[in-house]
């Protein structure tokens, strides 16, 4: 397919590489232009604006930081709005709020184009290896048309519902993973403080009811004393806040989620937002990388 | 081996069945005598007291409700203390506090016998099928001697450390699983309330960073609207309280664990302690079995 792609961060770079390798005809745009250069060498065109990238494209993929960045791609100088044509699809891989998503989709529809929200999970590695999980909100016929595009980047591709519901499911996934990560930190602390080695705890817990993706991520980080992202703490906090905001709009009271968000915020406030999300464990003295029980 | 086994609850019954099938020479005792009858038919002897069961046994397994029940088996009328002989092993499969465990082990040592704590995870199904995970606290040579006994009941058998540390790891496992279960309930509520079907959420979350044993357990319960235990809410609460008590003894502040324990206590206070632990989700209106979004 003829594809425009806007946003060459850690995730976008991996995804665009796979689109090119799958044989799609790709034009990229990135605010910081030098990030586009390697893709020119791979055969992609480089455009000077989102609007220029979109010209003639069937699919316009976005992967940017947050809702404000999506708004800038749509409404800013050289933005997509006004340049879109009927029959085009704007596919947003960013993680933003469901409410913003519905508003953006309406603006795009006013330009005659269609919107799908298609946030991803699987990290930078999944983006590089084309093994992402992609959750898609949008019309069924749009999802069907986009399959060759999505298949190039993901392994598990799920049409979850209407526009905005892709973002809802992304927030659900990240909310559940966030609570589980802090719960794992507190639980491991009980065992490590009692003198049980991490590998013995994990031999049991990965075979037991404690097992989770978050537990395994955290234990791996503790064992390697590795704090480089991965998935940054500030992005984790952003997603917890988006999930809690979505919950509040529905009138839902979620005490465990509210507390978890504040525990991540505490570490962000301590200046650790650019480190891996797992440094939330540093709020528990001795657990992570300061000579405490995780070293035993 | 020559085995005595005290406690024929849901877990004990499955475990004794596998001991007999593995060819061990088994004598059972249970406070409610009729529960022993099926095992007589399978070739086991039935004793009139823990002390009588223990006569001549190499291993005396216990699987009872709580620390008070273990104390009764040791110290009550016809109890083990006084009847134990040097060379015997008392192996406690109950889930009790690490502190109580160390005290019981000392009493048993005063009788010349050795103690191992060997709590299990894997549920009634794991007990029946011999696929339990067993975490063992005790001396290395005791662990080695007990292998034929433990292998008859479990698939993953881990020597985690000294006496008491088996219980520590059990509490760590159940603590982490308990927090993850309530986090999963809150997260699923966000998605279901926004109108996304449970099977679509799970298609994403089981392939994403949300994936956990607790999430899968809860989603299965919601899909089947099944509230029969399984693992009862009052046992889940007991284990959360034991874990928090162990944490407090070490001076650890665990905010997420403290809140999670209170959320389970709330449902126990609502008279749901005998139902499956997953009914903690009922505190979130509409989530579980009352015509709310889980039915969509």
Interface residues (C-beta under 8 A of the other chain):
Chain A: X98 X121 X122 X133 X135 X155 X156 X158 X159 X160 X161 X164 X165 X168 X169 X170 X171 X172 X173 X174 X175 X176 X177 X178 X179 X180 X182 X183 X184 X186 X187 X188 X189 X190 X191 X193 X194 X195 X196 X197 X200 X201 X203 X204 X205 X207 X208 X209 X210 X211 X212 X213 X214 X215 X217 X243 X246 X247 X250 X252 X254 X255 X256 X257 X259 X260 X263 X284
Chain B: X98 X121 X122 X133 X135 X155 X156 X158 X159 X160 X161 X164 X165 X168 X169 X170 X171 X172 X173 X174 X175 X176 X177 X178 X179 X180 X182 X183 X184 X186 X187 X188 X189 X190 X191 X193 X194 X195 X196 X197 X200 X201 X203 X204 X205 X207 X208 X209 X210 X211 X212 X213 X214 X215 X217 X243 X246 X247 X250 X252 X254 X255 X256 X257 X259 X260 X263 X284
